[in-house]
Amino acid sequence: MTTESEEFPGQPTPASPITITVLGVGGAGGHAVGDIAARECAGMSFAVVNTDARALACCRVSHRVQIGAALTRGFSAGGDPDLGRQAAEEETDKLKALCQGAEIIFVVAGLGGGTGTGAAPVLARIAKESGALVLALVTLPFDCEGSRRQLQAEEGLQALKAAADGVICLPNQKVFKMLDENTPVQEAFRITNVLLAEGVNGIWRLLTAEGLIKIDFADLCRVVRGRHTASAFATAEAQGPNRWREALDKLLASPLLDGGQALSRADDVLVSILGGPDLTMAEITRVMDEIRRHSEQAQLTLGAALDPGCADRLVVTLVASERGGIVEPHFARPCGVDPLRPLTTEVPELTAQMLNPEEPYRPRSRFVAPPPELPPDRKEELFAQQTASAPARGRRAPRMRQGQLPLEIIAKGRFEKSEPTIYRGQDLDVPTYVRRGVALN
């Protein structure tokens, strides 16, 4: 009995499904991945990485990896990103094993603490070295958590941008603005996890849904791979007669898109529209026209798919990326230093000698050289002249006043704005005979 491929050797081999791995790092990352894993996404695997053994034991994900046991003795990193990074570096073999065979790896973490901030960039770098497309989803602290955590989160974000293909950042403070002031703390963090879970689920659906206009893995790679910058994605769902408008309003209001501002900064946008058998061409056109209006400078790529289970529903998923270059980590940078500016700059030797920014300021010297010594014969000659011109005894000679000659005043050129040379209250730039009132013949 021959198989179909033997009868028709020219038939293409069916494409294998995309393998996606979601890795949570630290306490916040572990909680978020637990919510994502509860959504039953076929073909996705989940794991959690942490230094805290107790937090790992409470995690809902079955695959758990403890790092830095010798460093932290099973406790957390204590809010120290350096300790979290060192713990990850010492467990490189364990982290490499998590990344094997995955084509897309999501690194999920909360920035500002120790393990998530320090270990997530290391894990992203290892995942990148394994050949996977690496997308990081991170949350930033609330304002009330203090400046120290805010600064650590910013440093971790820059390090993560340098390691991952794309970083989707969700500041918790933006989620806080969407909540009622009486919302419990646990509910606030749960909403953040729901937003992250919806985003991961939206990308999974974008890549796995068979549709009329297909978006594949190569399209996603083109948008985010090698950007090392801020990416954005969001998904929204609506139903009813005006579902396309409701889905767009939810999408543009999403904190993941920065209230729609991420679209205006994007240069490449993927749009996936999923609907039931009742999906119309007019709905697709209206959605794309509205997105094009918000992202005039971007190249748009459309995907459309039909799912019988989405009857009367419309799901819009969007991925946007900006232009960007590699941003080096700056854990050692002092506060206030521009992370995009290199710490050292090569300057030609001659320029460094002439324009040394570290050369201390040296005030101008006020030393005035004494007048030259006259020879004896010259002294006698001057004395004889003064004696001959002296008035007779008893007669008062009229005092002569020395004035300025009516000469044309010539500009000083580049010395026009120079400060005068003052010595003992006298301007040495004025000729001596004028300052001392010496009459000239």
TATAZI-V206230 format. One record per backbone hydrogen bond with DSSP energy under -1.0 kcal/mol. CO is the residue of the C=O (numbers start at 1). NH is the residue of the N-H. E is the energy in kcal/mol with one decimal. If there is no record, write none. Layout:
co->CO nh->NH e->E
co->CO nh->NH e->E
This chain:
co->3 nh->7 e->-1.9
co->4 nh->8 e->-2.2
co->8 nh->11 e->-2.0
co->19 nh->103 e->-2.0
co->19 nh->104 e->-1.8
co->20 nh->45 e->-2.3
co->21 nh->106 e->-2.8
co->22 nh->47 e->-1.9
co->23 nh->108 e->-3.1
co->24 nh->49 e->-3.4
co->26 nh->30 e->-2.0
co->27 nh->31 e->-2.0
co->28 nh->32 e->-2.2
co->29 nh->33 e->-2.3
co->30 nh->34 e->-1.7
co->31 nh->35 e->-1.5
co->32 nh->36 e->-1.9
co->33 nh->37 e->-2.8
co->36 nh->39 e->-1.7
co->37 nh->40 e->-1.1
co->41 nh->44 e->-1.5
co->43 nh->20 e->-1.4
co->45 nh->22 e->-2.8
co->47 nh->24 e->-2.6
co->48 nh->65 e->-2.9
co->49 nh->26 e->-2.6
co->50 nh->67 e->-1.9
co->52 nh->56 e->-1.8
co->53 nh->57 e->-1.9
co->54 nh->58 e->-1.2
co->56 nh->59 e->-1.1
co->63 nh->48 e->-1.9
co->65 nh->50 e->-2.0
co->68 nh->72 e->-2.8
co->69 nh->73 e->-1.5
co->72 nh->75 e->-1.5
co->74 nh->53 e->-2.4
co->77 nh->80 e->-1.2
co->80 nh->84 e->-1.8
co->81 nh->85 e->-2.7
co->82 nh->86 e->-2.3
co->83 nh->87 e->-2.2
co->84 nh->88 e->-1.7
co->85 nh->89 e->-2.3
co->86 nh->90 e->-1.8
co->91 nh->95 e->-1.9
co->92 nh->96 e->-2.5
co->93 nh->97 e->-1.8
co->94 nh->98 e->-1.2
co->95 nh->99 e->-1.0
co->99 nh->102 e->-1.5
co->103 nh->133 e->-2.9
co->104 nh->21 e->-2.6
co->105 nh->135 e->-2.4
co->106 nh->23 e->-3.4
co->107 nh->137 e->-2.8
co->108 nh->25 e->-2.8
co->109 nh->139 e->-1.4
co->114 nh->118 e->-2.3
co->115 nh->119 e->-2.9
co->116 nh->120 e->-1.3
co->119 nh->123 e->-2.5
co->120 nh->124 e->-2.5
co->121 nh->125 e->-2.1
co->122 nh->126 e->-2.2
co->123 nh->127 e->-2.5
co->124 nh->128 e->-2.3
co->125 nh->129 e->-2.2
co->126 nh->130 e->-1.2
co->127 nh->132 e->-1.5
co->128 nh->131 e->-1.5
co->133 nh->105 e->-2.7
co->134 nh->165 e->-1.5
co->134 nh->166 e->-1.4
co->135 nh->107 e->-2.3
co->136 nh->168 e->-3.5
co->137 nh->109 e->-2.0
co->138 nh->170 e->-2.5
co->139 nh->111 e->-2.8
co->140 nh->172 e->-2.0
co->142 nh->145 e->-1.6
co->143 nh->146 e->-1.5
co->146 nh->150 e->-1.5
co->147 nh->151 e->-2.7
co->148 nh->152 e->-2.3
co->149 nh->153 e->-2.4
co->150 nh->154 e->-2.1
co->151 nh->155 e->-2.2
co->152 nh->156 e->-2.4
co->153 nh->157 e->-2.3
co->154 nh->158 e->-2.0
co->155 nh->159 e->-2.0
co->156 nh->160 e->-2.1
co->157 nh->161 e->-2.2
co->158 nh->162 e->-1.5
co->160 nh->164 e->-2.9
co->165 nh->228 e->-1.4
co->166 nh->136 e->-2.7
co->167 nh->231 e->-2.5
co->168 nh->138 e->-2.5
co->170 nh->140 e->-1.4
co->171 nh->174 e->-1.1
co->171 nh->175 e->-1.1
co->172 nh->176 e->-2.2
co->173 nh->177 e->-1.2
co->175 nh->178 e->-1.4
co->176 nh->179 e->-1.2
co->180 nh->183 e->-2.2
co->184 nh->188 e->-1.9
co->185 nh->189 e->-2.0
co->186 nh->190 e->-1.8
co->187 nh->191 e->-2.1
co->188 nh->192 e->-1.5
co->189 nh->193 e->-2.0
co->190 nh->194 e->-2.2
co->191 nh->195 e->-2.1
co->192 nh->196 e->-2.0
co->193 nh->197 e->-2.6
co->194 nh->198 e->-2.6
co->195 nh->199 e->-1.8
co->196 nh->200 e->-2.3
co->197 nh->201 e->-2.5
co->198 nh->202 e->-2.0
co->199 nh->203 e->-1.9
co->200 nh->204 e->-2.3
co->201 nh->205 e->-2.3
co->202 nh->206 e->-2.2
co->203 nh->207 e->-1.9
co->204 nh->208 e->-1.8
co->205 nh->209 e->-2.1
co->213 nh->304 e->-1.8
co->216 nh->220 e->-1.6
co->217 nh->221 e->-2.3
co->218 nh->222 e->-2.1
co->219 nh->223 e->-1.4
co->220 nh->224 e->-2.0
co->221 nh->225 e->-2.2
co->224 nh->227 e->-1.8
co->229 nh->167 e->-1.5
co->230 nh->322 e->-1.1
co->232 nh->320 e->-3.5
co->234 nh->318 e->-2.7
co->236 nh->316 e->-2.6
co->238 nh->314 e->-2.7
co->240 nh->243 e->-1.3
co->242 nh->246 e->-1.9
co->243 nh->247 e->-2.6
co->244 nh->248 e->-1.8
co->245 nh->249 e->-2.4
co->246 nh->250 e->-2.2
co->247 nh->251 e->-2.2
co->248 nh->252 e->-2.8
co->249 nh->253 e->-1.3
co->251 nh->254 e->-1.1
co->254 nh->257 e->-1.3
co->254 nh->259 e->-1.6
co->255 nh->258 e->-1.4
co->257 nh->262 e->-2.2
co->258 nh->261 e->-1.5
co->261 nh->265 e->-1.1
co->267 nh->299 e->-1.9
co->268 nh->321 e->-2.1
co->269 nh->301 e->-2.3
co->270 nh->319 e->-2.3
co->271 nh->303 e->-2.6
co->272 nh->317 e->-2.7
co->273 nh->305 e->-2.5
co->274 nh->315 e->-3.1
co->275 nh->307 e->-2.7
co->276 nh->279 e->-2.0
co->280 nh->284 e->-1.6
co->281 nh->285 e->-2.3
co->282 nh->286 e->-2.3
co->283 nh->287 e->-2.3
co->284 nh->288 e->-2.3
co->285 nh->289 e->-2.4
co->286 nh->290 e->-2.0
co->287 nh->291 e->-2.2
co->288 nh->292 e->-2.6
co->289 nh->293 e->-1.6
co->290 nh->294 e->-1.2
co->291 nh->295 e->-1.1
co->295 nh->298 e->-1.2
co->299 nh->269 e->-2.7
co->301 nh->271 e->-2.9
co->303 nh->273 e->-3.0
co->304 nh->213 e->-2.2
co->305 nh->275 e->-2.0
co->307 nh->310 e->-2.5
co->310 nh->313 e->-2.4
co->312 nh->240 e->-1.1
co->314 nh->238 e->-2.1
co->315 nh->274 e->-3.1
co->316 nh->236 e->-2.2
co->317 nh->272 e->-3.1
co->318 nh->234 e->-1.8
co->319 nh->270 e->-3.3
co->320 nh->232 e->-3.0
co->321 nh->267 e->-2.5
co->321 nh->268 e->-1.3
co->330 nh->333 e->-1.3
co->334 nh->337 e->-1.7
co->338 nh->341 e->-1.4
co->348 nh->352 e->-2.7
co->349 nh->353 e->-1.9
co->350 nh->354 e->-2.1
co->351 nh->355 e->-3.5
co->356 nh->359 e->-1.8
co->375 nh->379 e->-1.8
co->376 nh->380 e->-2.2
co->377 nh->381 e->-2.0
co->378 nh->382 e->-2.0
co->379 nh->383 e->-2.1
co->380 nh->384 e->-2.3
co->381 nh->385 e->-1.9
co->382 nh->386 e->-2.1
co->383 nh->387 e->-2.0
co->384 nh->388 e->-2.4
co->385 nh->389 e->-1.7
co->392 nh->395 e->-1.7
co->405 nh->407 e->-2.8
co->412 nh->415 e->-1.6
co->413 nh->416 e->-1.9
co->415 nh->418 e->-1.2
co->420 nh->422 e->-1.0
co->421 nh->428 e->-3.0
co->423 nh->426 e->-1.5
co->426 nh->423 e->-2.7
co->427 nh->430 e->-1.4
co->431 nh->435 e->-2.2
co->432 nh->436 e->-2.8
co->433 nh->438 e->-1.6
